[in-house]
Amino acid sequence: MRSFWTLILTLTILLSACESSSPSQAASTGTPELLPASRCGNDTCESIENATSCPQDCPAATFSGRVETTYIESEGTNIAVMVASPQAQRYVEGAGVVLVVSPIFTEADGFMTDPDLTSLGLIQVSYLWPGKTDPETGVRSDGEFDYGGEQSIKVLRDVIRFAAGRMADRNGRYIVAMTSIPPLTDEFGLYAFAGAGIVAVNVLSLYGDQFQGLQYYIGNENPTVDTISCLEIGYYNEAGQPVYNPFYLYPSSYSATALTLNFANLRWDPTYTGSHSKAAGRPYLDLDGSGSISTGDYVFDGQIPVMFGKRYYSTALTQALLDYGVLFLDTWPADLAKPQEADQAWSFRQSPGRFAVMQNNNVVQDLKVMLVFARNDHAQVAQDKPHVHQAYQGFRFEARLWVRLNPDWAYVQSLIPKAGLEFPDNPANTQPTDWAQIEDYAYPSQGQARRLVPLAAVSEMADRAHAGRWDENLGQVLYTYPASTPQP
């Protein structure tokens, strides 16, 4: 297999020859969202790690094929887009196109290059949210970021249209003019990690009728509701150990549209600071009634979403702080969203309620979905994985789409030759009889699996789209990449 991380000099020469609206060079590494405390050496590039502080987890991504940056116009705003072509196309006819959706709850370090889909022989498209800059190229999108709000949805809509060959950049060029190999825009796919999945579901629900050519969506450990996005049912502490909310119990606390928590004995400690944020003040459940945080209490800590300069807890928790007299509006912490702000923000940043609309769309109703998740989730600790459960129920039973939980074992083994039966092989459109046993459907997250299994998922979905094969289980790889060289 060709090297992923070499040929920097060659890349620079290639890029200098490309006609681009901005200087083109290797894109920076995208930073995953909402990860537990840094554990350098665990094969996961976490939110406070980078290529300098932890090169073994965050290698400096350098696409080895042609890379171009350009701008598209979205609602009068210039949005920076990167198109990366592989050195060799995956198929005889060309290469499928995959758009990597950018995160909404944490900063992305420039264009998203993790995962590197050009290593699979596919064309990868990335973009910058309004107001964001790629530090490597200096390319910047105009405007201000609204953290997955209505403007973000429209930006993603237009980037999808460009990536699928349905819209030109601001210079009148289509994606075919920016790639070194033929882009198969009728085999287009979306990939979203963590919170990016929320904006992806929203755009599919609201604008799916404009996405001709879109074949599949891959969601990797995406939150679905505010309670999950805010890590209120549990999180990883600074030592990387799971901390569970004792009042989240499956199945009684779970429904397809919301999670129900008990906020009895809710308190606020104005001085508490955690390892994920220097901001002072945390809500907690005073389980022993001592009136202060002590061993055994549950602190709502973790990497809480920050939007518009404030920390956002769920609508229910924020309202409970007011209703229980824990905090008062006239003395409310300045860096904490108030109940009305939380309600307004989360009403647009959740997935339930969006799925059923997809069935009314002639384009999206044929979409195929894969949900990727490890036994040890990057952020969520609940053993029944309610975010995966809600997404599966929404896509499968409300949108009535083809849905698979994790990639075919044959595709995993193609990238991890030593993968054994500990890796699942779940036929499409099947789910656990008891979601408390969902770990049997998850892949083991040790070693390089967290990096390679998402690549296996993209490989499988791209190949299925190219071959038109949507069997519940394949049992074999449809295409080998790179293709073997014929012998004389």
N, C-alpha and C positions, 0 to 999 in steps of 0.2 A: 504493500500500500504506500502511496506516495506520502511524502512528509507533509505535515500540516503547517509546520512552523518555520520553514526555511524560505530561501529565494527572495529575501527582502530587497536586495539590489535589483534583481530582475523585475520585481514588482514596481519599484520606483521608476525604472526605465519605461515599463509598459504604461504606467500612469501618465508620465510626462508626454507621451505620444497621444493620449486620449483627448478628444475635445470635450471639455467639461466646463461648466459655469463656475467652478471653484477648484482650487488646487486639490488633486486627488492623491491620496496615499492610504496606507493601511488604516482601517478604522479602529477606534478604541474598543475595549472590551465592555460589553454591557454588564451592568451590575444586577444580580438577581435581587428579588424583593423579599422583605419581611423574613429574613433568615435569623436563626438563633445566634448566640454569641459566637465570636470567631473561634474556630478550631482548625487552625492551619494544618494541612496535611490530611484532611478528611475527604479530599477529592471533590469538594464543593467550593466554588468561588462565592464567598459570603459577602454580605452587604458592607462590611468594614474591612474587607480584604481587597488587594489589587495586585497587579503584576509585580510591583516592587516589594510589598510587604509579605506576599505569599505566592511566589512564582509557581510552586508546585500545584497549587489549586487554581491559580489565575494566570495561565500562560498568556503572554502577549499575543493576541490573535492577529495573524497576518494572512489575509486572503492571498492565495498564490495565483489567482487568475486576474482578469481585468476588473478594475474597480472604478466606477464613475460616481460623482455626486452631481446633483442638479437641484432645481427648485420647481415645485408645482405651486399653482395658486389655488388656495382654498378659502372661499368666502372673503376674497380680497387680501388674504394673508399669504406671504411667501413661506412655504414649508420645504425644508431641506430633506432630500431623499438620496439614499445611497443604493446603487445597484452593483452587486458583486457577481461576476460570472466565474464558473469553475474552469480549471485548466482543461478538463475534458468533459464533454457532455455525457449525461447518464444514458441517454438513449440514442439510437441511430438518427432519429428525427430531430433531436435537440434536447432541451432540458426543461423540466417543469419549473415553475416560479413559486416561491414561498415567501410570504411577507411575515416578518417577525414583529409582533405588536410590542410597542414600547411600554414600560411600566408606568403606573399612575400614582403609586403611593410613596415611592422612593426615587431618588435621583438616579438617572441612567448616565453612565460615563460615556456620553457620545452615542454614536450609532451602535445598534445592537449587533454583536458578532458572536454571541453565545446563545445557542449553539452555532457552529460553523457548518452551514448546510451546503456550502460549495464543496466541502470535502466529500459530499455524497454525489457530486456531479449535477447539482441543482443550482438555479439562480436564486440568490438571496436578496431580498429588498428590505431596507430598514429606513427609518426616518427620525426626525427630531420633533418633539412636541413644540408648540409655540414658546418662544423665549429661551429655548435650550440651545447649547453650543456643543459642537464636537471639538474637544481639546486638541486632537491630532491635526485636523484639517483647518480648524478655525471657522468651519461652516456653521451658520446659525439660522434658526427659524425665527421669523418675526412674530410679534405679538406677545401675549402673556398666557401662561399655562393655567388651565382651569381644572386640573387633576381629574380628568376623565369625565368632565361635564359636557354640556351640549356642544361647545366648540370642539372639544376633543373628538367627539363622535363624528362631527362633520369632517374634521381633518383626516381621521382614519378612513372615513368613507371615500374621500378623494384620493388618498394614497392607494387604497385598494383598487380603485378604478384605474389609476396610473399603472400599478403593477400588473393588472390584468389586461393591459393594452387597450383600455377603453377611454383613456384620457391622455393628452399630451402634456409635456412640461411647459414652462412659461416661454420657451423658445420654439415651441411647436414640434418638439421631438417626442416620439413614442418610445416605449421601452426597447423595442426591437433595434433602435438606432444606438442603444447604449450597452449592448451585450456583444460578446465575441462569438456567441453561438446562438442558434435559433431558440427564442423563448417560446415554450409551449403554453401560451397564455390561457388555453382552454383546459389546462390541467393545473389550475391555480389553487394554492392552499394557504391557510392562515395557521400560525403557531403562536400561542400565548402562554407565558409563564406567570404564575402567581396572579397578582392583581390586574395584570393586563387582560386576563380573561373576562373581567367585568365589562371593560369597554368593548371587547370583541363581541360579547353576547348582545350588548346594546346596539352596536352597529348592524349586526345581522338582523336584529329584530326591527330596527327602524328603517334601514335602507337596503335590505337584502335584494329588493327587486332591481337594483342597479348593478348587481355583481355577477353578470353573465361570465361564465368560465370558472367560477368558484366551485371547486369539487369537494374540498374537505376542510375541516377545522380540527386542530390538535390543541387540547387544553391540558396544561401541565400544572397540577396542584393549584387550581384557581379557587380563591374564596368566592362565595356566592351571596352571602348576606353580611350586614354590618357587624353582627356579633362575631362572625368568623374573621372578617377583615381586621377587627380590633383585638383579636386573640383573647377574647373574654372567656372562652371555654378552656383555655390552657395555652401554655407557651413553654419555650425552653429557657432555663435560667442561664446565668453567666457561665456555669460549668457545663452547659449543654445537656442538662438533665431535664426531663419533662416535669412541668408543674401543672397539675390538673385542678380545674374548678370542681369542687365536690358537689356542686348543685347541678352540674350537667350530667344527666343520666340518660342513656339510650335504652329503650326507645321513648320514654315518657317525655323527655325534653325536646324531642325531634319532631319536626314536620317538614313537608316538602317546601314550605314557604318561609319558615322562621324557626329559630331555636328559642326556647323559653327557659329563662334563668330566674332563680330566686335571689332577690336582693335584700333579704332580711339581714339586719345587723350591718347594713352598708355604712361605711365611715370614710372620712377623708383625712389623710395625713399630709399636711402642707409642707413638710420638710423632707419627705421621702424622695430619694433619687435612685434610679436603677442603673444597670449597666448599659441599657439600650438608649438612654436619653439623659442628658444633664438637667432637663427641666425638673423643677421641684414640684412635689405634690402628686399623690396617687390615691385613687379610691381603693378600698379594701373591704373584705368581709371580716368583721370582728367575731370570729367563730367562738372564741372563749369569753367574749364579753368583757375583756380587760380594759377597753377604752383606748388602747394603743396597739400598734403592730407588734405581734409576738409570734413565736414559733407555732405553726399550726393555722395561723390566719391565711386567708387567700388574698394576695395583692394583685390587682389588675395591672400587671406590668407587661413586659415584652415590648416589641417595636411597634408602638401605636402609630397609625397613620397620621401624618402631619400635612394639612392642607391650608392654604391661605394664611400661613404663619401660626396656625393653632393646632393643638392636638385634638383629635376627634375620637371619642368613644362612641359606642352604638347609641342609637336613639333611645332605646329602653334604659340603658345604664345612665345616660345623661339626664333623662327625665327623672329617674329614681333619685339622683343626687338632689334634685330640687324638691320632689314630692316628699321625701323622707326628712327634709330639713337639714340635710348634710351640708349643702351649700346654698347661698342666697344670691339672687340676681345682682343686688347692689354691691356685693363683695366678691363676685364670681372671679376666679383667676383669669387674668387677661389672656393667657396663652391656651386656654381651654375653651372649646366650642360650647356655646350655650344650647339649651334644649331646642330652640327654634332653628338655630344654625345646623345642629346635628340632624334634625328631621329633614330640613331642606336638602342638605348634602347627600344623605344616604338614600333619600327617595329616588335619586337618579343613579345611584352607584351600587345597585343590587341586581341580581339576575332573575330571581323568581318573579313571575308576571310577564317576563319577556319571551319565554319559550313558546307559549301557545300561539303567539302572533305569527311565529315563523311558518306555521302550517298554512297560513293564508297567502303565502308568497310562493309564486310558481318557480322562482329560482332557488330559494333556500330550502324548499320542501324536499329537494333531492340531495341536500348536503349530507355528507358522511362525517361522523364525529369519532375521534379517539380521545379518551381521557387517560392521561399518563400519571402514575403516582407510585411512590415508593412505600415500603412498610414504615419507614421513618420519614414522615413528611418534612419538607424543608422548614415549615413554620408551625403547622397544626399538630397537636399531640393527641387529640381525641381518637380513641382506638376504632370507633365506627366510621371515621372519616366522613362527617356530615356534609362537607363541601363537595366531595365526590358523589355522595349519595344524592344530594339535591340536584347536581348537574346531570347525573344519569337520569333521574326521574323527569327532569325538565326536558332534556333533549329527546329521550326515548318515548315518554308517555304523553307529554304535552305537545312537543313539536313533531312527534311521531317520526323520528329520524333513525337511521342506521347508526348504532353506537357500539363501540368496542372498548372494553376496559383493558388497557395496556396492549402492547404490540404482540404479534404472533411470535411464538418461541423461535421459529426458524429465522426470523429477522434479528432477534436478539443474539442468537448463536452466530450469525454471520459477522457480528461486530465483537462478540465476546465468545470466542470459540470454546472456552471452558464452562460456559453457562450450562448448568445442570437443571434438574427438575425443581430446584428451589425457585426457578423463574417460572411464572405462570404462563398458561396458554389458554386464555379465556375466549371461547367463541363469541362472536359479535351478538349483541342483543340478548345477552345473558347477564344475570346479576346474582349475588349471593342470596340464598334463601333467608339467611340471617346476616344483616350488615354488621353485626358484632364480630363476624368472622371474615370481614373484608380483607384482612391481611393475607388470606390465601389467594386473593386476586392481585395482590401488590407484588412488585419486584423487590428483591433484597437490595438495600442501598449501600452495601459496602463496596470497596474498591472503586473501579471506574464505572460502575453501573449507572450512577446518577448522571454521568456525562454521556454515556453511550446508549442507554435505553431510549432517551428522547430522540437520538439520531436514528435508532432502529424504527421508532414510531413514524418519523418523517419519511424514511426510506419506504416503509410498507405502504403508507397512504399515497405517496407519490407513484409508486409502482402500480398499486391498485387502480388509481385514476388513469394511468397510462394504458393499462391493459383492459380497463373496464371490468375488473374482477372484484366483486363484492360478496364473495362467499363468506360464510360465518367464520370459517377457519381455512387457512391456506395450506399449512404444513410444509411449505417450501418457499424459497425466495423466488420471486418472479423474474428479477433481473439481477445480474451480477455486475458490480461496479468496483473498480474499473473492469471493463470487459477483458477477458483473456485474449492474448495476442495469438492469432492463428499461426500454427506451426507449418513450415514449408514441407 
